[in-house]
Amino acid sequence: MDRRKFLGNATIGGIGAAGAALLASPVVAQAAPKVTWRMTSSFPKSLDTIFGGAVTLANAVAAATDGAFTIQVFPAGELVPGLQAADATIAGTVEACHTATYYYWGKDPTWALATAVPFSLNARQMNAWYYYGDGVALTNEFFNANGLHGFPAGNTGVQMGGWYRKEINTLDDLKGLKMRIGGFGGKVLTPLGVVPQQIAGGDIYPSLEKGTIDAAEWVGPYDDEKLGFVKVAPYYYYPGFWEGGPTLSALFNKAAFDALPEAYKSILATASQATNLDMLSNYDFKNPPALKRLVAAGAQLRPFSAEILSAAFDSAQSIYAELSASNPAFKKIHDSQQAFLKDAYLWDQIAEYNYDTFMMMQQQAGKL
């Protein structure tokens, strides 16, 4: 081969490649601009599974954009208190938050529907409603009106009914009970005599220990073990009927979200969905051994009586009817969830319930 011809071709090719790169770089820069956001969590770092949801999301976004879009995650209290995460995002103090929207139900009960309300959808049903029942669109209609845009970004699965300093056998045992209970559940329990207390996660243990409160619900075995409730309130009730499928949300300041390239918006949606699956799987894996450890440490498992469950269910339905008559935003989302819920349980009782019941019997018989 003619050496000069080879070098000439190589040079021409090299210039062509370099020119193409130079021509392409402004397009790439426009398509993937550098963006740095801050996300505040409603949860402390010590609760690695629920706080970890925000970290999982941030890592996924950074990986998908080759580090061009980064989200710095802050635990509750470092920038703003955990129960003010959404307020800070609306105000633009931060661009994003990871939270349970039922913390803000006092502003408008509609907020609670995006996370969980008593006797509503379980985790799988919530996912089905969000992704295929227009749940994302319906909740964003509400979020957008409040200066936010959001996606489901985590689920704990059905929660436990909390820790009690005394046994709760009848409705009379609920009268005057001072209970830390988040979100909408407290409103439903109030007519039964419970005195709800809204207390952030890190403050629950000392309140129980001092007797400032008589009971507290948090999440489930894995997180509850970390917070040490078994040491001060041994009676552990189930199920947490106020949180059948509590969904965490990644919420973004609407102006900041709208300013993103379409590709980044899509990446946020995908990363949130991945986080949603990851958190639920994580809890499902970690809760069984944690429950065993809690029982070994002295936790006394107790089911809520049918009397208490029925009274709470009736209280919930009455409140939903009142709210639906006066709050169009609440009615629109609640009606959508309830319409799906009826069909969902029609299906679940045929296949899921019978399969799970049989397998549980085998487990109890020692065959698994």
Secondary structure as UniProt FT lines:
FT   HELIX           3..31
FT   STRAND          35..41
FT   TURN            45..46
FT   HELIX           48..64
FT   TURN            65..67
FT   STRAND          69..74
FT   TURN            76..78
FT   HELIX           82..84
FT   HELIX           85..91
FT   STRAND          96..99
FT   HELIX           101..104
FT   TURN            105..107
FT   HELIX           110..113
FT   TURN            114..115
FT   TURN            118..119
FT   HELIX           123..132
FT   HELIX           135..145
FT   TURN            146..147
FT   STRAND          148..155
FT   STRAND          162..164
FT   HELIX           171..174
FT   TURN            175..176
FT   STRAND          178..180
FT   TURN            183..184
FT   HELIX           185..189
FT   HELIX           190..192
FT   STRAND          195..197
FT   HELIX           201..203
FT   HELIX           204..210
FT   STRAND          215..216
FT   HELIX           221..227
FT   HELIX           229..231
FT   STRAND          235..238
FT   TURN            241..242
FT   STRAND          247..253
FT   HELIX           254..258
FT   HELIX           262..296
FT   TURN            297..298
FT   STRAND          300..303
FT   HELIX           306..326
FT   HELIX           328..348
FT   TURN            349..351
FT   HELIX           352..364
FT   TURN            365..366
//
